[in-house]
């Protein structure tokens, strides 16, 4: 524990409220024992990380000991009057009532918001730190962005919309929640009381998939389509938040309440039942980025059923199924959490008229699956339609994948990996890794628009969940002799492996690469590690194809990285500096 810091003054006014100024030690007495839903402590104010750094001058916490009311509360590290302080966090011992907006400072880093009482506002927009609302939250819209942030809400949550874009949300209970939307993957967790195998009731945290698209509940001008054809909030919503107004469209009630789901589902079953692929294979299935979309008819206890389902793997192991019984004309909706063998651990099941946001997940998954299965059916007839669908769909052809390589012949090892991914699906065998079609050089051009630079690399795979990518560095006419580099989504270009086979070996650790400006590395934290569903198949395949044993430790990956650095680091650095690209300290 560090030496106790002195506070520069006793009180400070922020957003019209007088706060008491306290140091880390005093803050620790208040928040040091706060826990998550696994009884793990959330805050260590002495940790000296980007959240609570020691290197800033005059680090302080601001404390409100009574209930607080504000018009707006936009967190910042300092004030105009006191520009030389660094606010680590705002602590409210009582209730916090804000008329318009509660907002963090920046997606990369923000003071922490810690409220021990109830929080009430119209709009709340959080990121950049770990935030804690201990007495429940009541709002119109809760939005969170980016993986530098995390939110814990204990008590009741009342909200029309909960929206996460790559930020973890943890909730104790949904009292009244209309819609939850996770952009690209489940990032929202809710506690549930379920029955254990011995009959006892236990509380577990489960990821809850999206219940809607943004267009189902948000006014049309406030969302847009991302590069991956996902609906995301646009850049204009914050101004509305600041005015204390809503971005929601309450006239879309028929959409967000799924009032016409029964007739929609019957229509889906009828259309898919006439599909030629179904007649040939007995099912229609697509594997996209670790998720399986399926339509299949079957018989059970003398009755005919048709099932539309979405199953999310990648460690989430969630399956959502909608079933149509042809004899009874009944619809059954099922949300299931699966064990490592693919068998249900626990489930929610009811008909399409039953209340509960858990069943909204299934309705949303059903409509999404229908769209994917029918889009794939006509995709070949729309060759001129340059959609982004193929960029995250692992079902693209080898010929389409080869286009981005121009005149370079694909290494045989890469072709083998392509065939493995076609069988098992992208991102199902090594965390967040997947071969991609990236043929426009847009990402590489953000580093330099000089032709010599961007034509010296061929991107071919996603490297991690935050947007980094793997590329061949074209120093030889034979790609087998070209090293693999990683382009970091937050900066840094680093040599990773001597060749594609060495990269495949690195993938057997089943851990995504971490990339920053100074370095890149693989780190498996056994406490939080969740095995990918096809990890074992991949490791067996690597052993059979290349006679390479699966990597078991972070140290083994470091050996492969260091071999590549010794061989290519200096040469890469010289190449980058030629185009005025700054290199990290470790790389100098």
N, C-alpha and C positions, 0 to 999 in steps of 0.2 A: 504494500500500500504506500502510495506516494506521500510526500510531506504535505501537510494541510496548507492549502492555498488561502491567501488573504483576499477578501472581497474589496473592490475599489470604493464602494459606497453602500449604504444600507438599503436604499430603494431606488427604483427606476420606473418611469412611466413608459408603457408600451401600449399602443392602440387605445390610448385613453384610460388605461387601467394602471394603478400603482402596484407594482410587484415588489416583494422582498427579494433582495439579492442574496443568494447563498452559494457556498462553494461545493466541491464534489463530496466532501465528507458529510456535509449536511444533507445533500441530495441522496446520498447512499442510505442514510437513516430512513428516508421516506420511501424510496423506490427500490432499494437493494434486494428486498425479499419478494417483489412482485414475480409471479410465475405464469408460465403458459399453461396449456391444457394437458401437458404431460408432467406437470409439477416441476419443470425446469425453470431456474431463474432467468429472467429476461435481460436485466440490466446489470452491467458491471461498469460503473462510471470511471474506474481506474484502468480500463483495458488499453488505452493509448492506441486506438485505431481511428479510422476516418470518422467514426461516430462520435467518439469522445477523445479527441487528440490532446496530447500534452504540449505540443509545440506552439499552440496559439497563446498570445499574451492575454492576460486578464480573462481566463475562461470562467464562466459563471453559469448558474441556473437561476431562472426567475420563478418565484413561488407566489402563488395566490392562495391564501389560507381560508378565504371565505368564498361563497358563491360569486360568480362573475357573469356580468352581462356586457356584451359588446355589439357594435354594429357589424364590423368585419374584423377578422383576425387572420392576417397574413404574416406568417412567421419570418423572421430575419435573424441574422447573426449579430446585428448591432442596431443602433438608432442614429439619427442625424446628430442628436445632442451628444451621444457617446459612441463615436465611431471606432474607438480603440478597444472596445470590449468584444468578447466572443461568447455568444449565448449557446450553450450546449443543449439546453432543453427548457421547456416551459412546463411547470408542474402546478396542477390545480387540485387542491385538496377537496374542494366542494364541487358543485355543479357548474358547468360551462354552457351558457346560452348565448349563441351568436346569431344575429338577425339575418345575415346574408351569406357569408362564406367563411369557412375555415380552410386555410391553404398552407402547404409547405413552402419552403424557400426555393428549392431546386431539386431536380430528379437525382442528381449525383450526391448531394449532401444537403441536409437541412437540420435545424434543431429538432429534437424529439418533442412530440406532444404527449403529455402524460396527464390524464384526467382520472381522478379517483372517484368522482361523482358521475352524474349523468351528463351526457353531451347532447345538446339540441341545436340544430341549425337547419338551414334550407339545403345548402350544398357544402360538401366537404371533399377536398381534393388533397390527397396525401401521397408522399413519396420521400425518398432521400434519407430516411432514418427508420428506426423501429419505434412505432407509436403504440400507445396503450390507452384504451378507454375502458375504465374499470366499472362504470356504473350504467352501461348501456348507451345506445346511440339512437337518436330519432332524427331523421333527415328525409329530404326528398331524393337526392342523388348522392351516392358515395362513389368516388372515383379514385383509383390508385394506379400509379405508373412506375414501371421500371424495377429491376431486381435489386436496387440499392435500398428499397423500402420494404417494410413489413408492418402489418397492423394486427393487434389483438383487441377484440371487443368482448368484454365479459358482461353478462346480463342480457337484457332484451335488445334486439335490433329491429327497428321499424324503419323501413325504407322502400321507396318505389323501385329504385334501381341501384344495384350494386355492380360496379363495372371495374374490372381489373385488367390491366395491360402489362403482364409480366411482373406482377407484384403479389406476394402472398398475403391473403386475408385469413384470419382465424376468428371464428365466431362461436360463442357459447350456445346461442339459440336464436332462431328466426321467430320473432313474435308476429310480424306482419311484413313480409317481403314479397314484392310483386314479381321482380325479375332479377336474375343474376346473369352476368355476361363475362366470361373469361376469354380474352383475345388469344387465340391460337392453342391454349392448353388449359386444363383445370388448375386454377391458382387459388380457389376459394374453398376453405375448409369449414365444416360445421360439426359440432359435437352431437353425437347420437347415443341414446341408451339402447343397447342391443343385448340379446341373450347369449351368454357364453356357452361353450359345449357342456359345462356342468350345470347349466340352468340358471346361473347367477346373472344379474344384470350388471353390465359394465358400460363405461362411457368411453367411446372411441371417437377419434377425429377422422372424418371422411372428406375427400375431395368431392365437391358437388359440381358436375359439369354445367355448362351454360343452359339456361332455360329458354332463351330467346336470341334473336338477332337484334342489333340496335334499331333497325328499321321497324321492328315490331312495336317499339315503345317510345323512341326518341323522335322529335320533330325532324323532318327530312333534311333541313339545312345544317344540322349539327353532326352528321356522320358522313364518312367517305369510305371508299374502298382502298385497302392497302395494296402493296405490291403483290401480296399473296391472295388477293381477291377476298379478303376478310373485311367485314365492316368494322371500322374503328372511329372513335371520336375525332372530329376535325379540329382545327386550330382555333375555331371561333367560339368554343363553348365557355372559355374562361371569362370572357367579357360578360356573358349572361350570368355566370356564377357570381361575379363581383357585384352585379346589380341585385342579387337575391332573387332572381327569376328562375323559372324551371325550363330545362331543355326537353322535357317530356311532352308527348302529345297524347292527352287524355282522350281524344276522339278516336284513338286506335284501339279502343277497348276490345273490339271483336278479335283483333290480332293477338294482343297480349293475354287475353283470357281464353284463347283457343276455342271460341264458341262454335266454330264449324269443323272441329277436328274429326268428328265421326264421318261426315260425308267426304272430307279430304282423304281420310285413311282408306275408306272403301275404294275411292277412285285410284289411289296408289296401288292397292293390291290388284285391281283389275288391269291397270296398265302393265305392271311388272309381270303379271301372270301370262301375258301375251308376248313377252320378250323372247326373241329367238335364242339368246344365250341361255335362258332358263330351260328351254326345250332341249337344247343340246347337252347341258351340263347338270341340270337338275337344281341349279342355284345361280344367283348372280352375286359376285363378290368382287370387292376392290380393297386393296391394301394400300393405304396412303399414310406415310409418316407415322407408322406405328399404330394406326387405327384401322380396324376392319369394318367395312360396310357390307351388309349382307341382306339378301332376300332369299328365303327358302320356304317351300311348302313341305309339310310333313303330316303324318297321321299319328294320332295319340289317343289311345283308349277308344278306338273305333270312330274317331271324329277327324275331319280334315281341318288343318290349320295353315295359315300363311303368316310368316314372321318377317318383319323388317327390323333390323338391329344395327347398332353401332357399338363396337367394343374398343375401348381405349386401353392400350397396353403401356409401354414405356414406364413401368413401375406404378401406374395408376390402377390398372386392373379393374376397370369399371365397364359393365355391360348394360345397355339399355335396349329393351325389347318391347315391341308392340305386336300383339298376336290377334289375328282375326279367326274366329271359329266359324266356318262356313255353314255348319248345321244350325247352331244357336244364334248366329249373327251377333255375337258378342265380341267386344274388344277388351283385351287384358293388357295392362301396362306394367312393366317390371323393371325396376332399377336394382342392379345386383353389384355387389362387391365380391371379387373373386380371390381365391387363395392362389398359391404358387402353382397348383395343378390345374387351375382354370375352373375349379368348382366353387359354387356360391358359399361365401362365409355368412352373409346376411343380405336381406333384400327388402324392398318396398314393392308391394303388388296390389293393384286395385283396377277397377274399370275406368273408362275414360271420363266419367263424370265425377269421380272422387276428388275432393280438394287436396291440396298439398303441393308445395313447390317441387318436391321430389319427382312427381309425375309430370310436371311441366318439362323437366329434363328429358324425359322419354319422348314426349310429343315433339320437342325441338329436334331431338336426334332422329326421329322418324322422318320428319320433313327434310332434314339435311341429307339423310341417307338416300331418300328417294331422288333428290336433286342430283347427287353424285352418280348414282347408278344410271339414271336416264341421260345425264350429260355425257358420261363415258360411252354410252351406246351410239351417240351421233357424232362423237368427236372427230372420227375419220372423215366425215363429210364436210368438215369445217376447217380444212387445212389452212385456209387463208386467215382464219380468225386467230390473231396472235394473243391468246389469253395467257394468263400467268399460271393456269392450272397445272401444266406439265412441270413447272418448277418445283412443286412439292409433291407431285404424284410419282410414286416409284414405279408406275407401270409404263413409263416411256420406253420406246424401243431403243435397241442398241444403235440403230442408224441415227435416230434423233440425238442420242447422247454423243455420238462421234462428231456431230457437226461442229461443236465448239472447239474441237481439236484441229480443225483445218487440215493441213497436209501431214500432220504428225500421226503416225500409226499408234493406236492404243496399245500399251503394254499388255502382254498376255495376263499378267497378274491382275490388272485392272479389269479386264474382260471377265475374269473369273469372279472378281468381287461383284461386278455388275450382275452376273447370273445368280450369285448367292442372294443379293438384295432383291432381285425379281421374285425369288421363291419365298423369301421370309419378310420382306417389307423394309422400307427405310426406317431408321432410328429404332429398330427392334433388336439389334444385335450388339450395338455399342452406343453408349449414351450420347444422344443428340447428333449422331453422325449419320449422314445420308448422302449418296451420290445425287448430284443435281444437274439440271441443264442451266448453265449460266453463260450465255453466249453474247452478251451485249457490252461487257467490259465496264459497265456503269460504276460498279463498286471500286474497281481498280483505278479508274480515272479520277476518283476523288483524291487519290494520292498525287497523281501527276497526269496532266493531259498530253504530255509528250508521247508521241507514237512509239518511240523506241522503248519507253518504259512499259506502257500497258500491253504492248505486243510481246513483251518478254515473259509474260505469265499466262497460264491457262487455269482459271478456276474450275473446279470440278466437284466440290463437295462442301456441305455445311459442316462446320467444325464444332460448334457448341450452340447452346440454346439462346445466346444473345446476339448472334449474327456474324460471328467470325467465319472465315472460309479457308479451305485448303486449296493450294494451287501448285502446279508444276512451274518451277523456274527454268526457263528454256535456255540452258547453257550447252545443250548438245542436240543433235538432230534425232537421237534415239532417246525417247522419254524414259527408258529404263535407266539411263545415266543422268537423269535430271533430278535434283533434290526437290523435296516437298517443303513449301513454306506456308505459314499461316498469316493471313491478314486479319489483324485484330479489329473488332468492331469499335473499340475505344482507343485505338492507336496501337502501334507496334507491328512491325513485319519481321518475322523470325523464322530461321531454319528449324524444321521439325525433324525431318528424316532424310536419309541419304537417297532413298528411292521409295517407290510405291509399296514394295514388299515390307520395308521397315515400318511404314505407316500402318499397314495392315496388322503388323505385330503389335504396335502401340494400341491399336483398337481393342485388343483382347483384354485389356484391363477393364473395359466397360466403364470408362470415366471420361467425360468431356474435357477438352483441353481448356485451361485458363490462360488468358492472354491479356497482358497489360503493356504499357509503353516500353518497359524495361526488359521484360522476359516473357516466356511461356513455359508452362509446366502442366503435368498431370498430377492430380491429388485426389486420392480416394479416401474419404472419411468413413470408416467402417460403421460409425454410429448412425450415419444418415444414409448410407449406401442402400439403394434398392436395385436389385438385379434386373436387367432387361430380359424380356421373355425368351429371346432366342440367343442369349449369351452362350449357353452351353453348346448349342448347335454350331454357333460361329467358332467357338474355340476348338471343337472337334474338327470342323472343316479346315481351319488354319493348320492344325496338326497334320491332317491327311494331305492337304494340297502342298504345304511348304515345309513340313516336318519341324514346325516351330511350336514350342510349348507356350501355353498361355502365360502372360505376365501376371504376377501375383502381388507386386508391391510398387509403390511410387518410385523406389530407388531403381528398379529395373527399367522403368520408363526413362529415368534420368540418364541412364547409361546410353540409351539409343539417341536421346536428344543431344548429349554431349559429343557422341561420335559424329553427328551431323555438324555440330558447331565447330568442332576442331577442323573439319574438312572444308566447310563452306562459309563460316561466319564472317571472316575478314573479307572475303570476296563479295559477299552480299552487302556488307556495310559500305564498301567502296562503290558498289553499283548504286546504292540508295543515295549516298551523299552527292553523287554525280548529278542527281536530279533535285538537289537541295532538300531531301527528305531527312528529317532529324532522326537520329538513332538514339536508343536508350543508353543509360549509363552502363548497364551490364554488358552492352554490346560493343562498347568502345575498346 
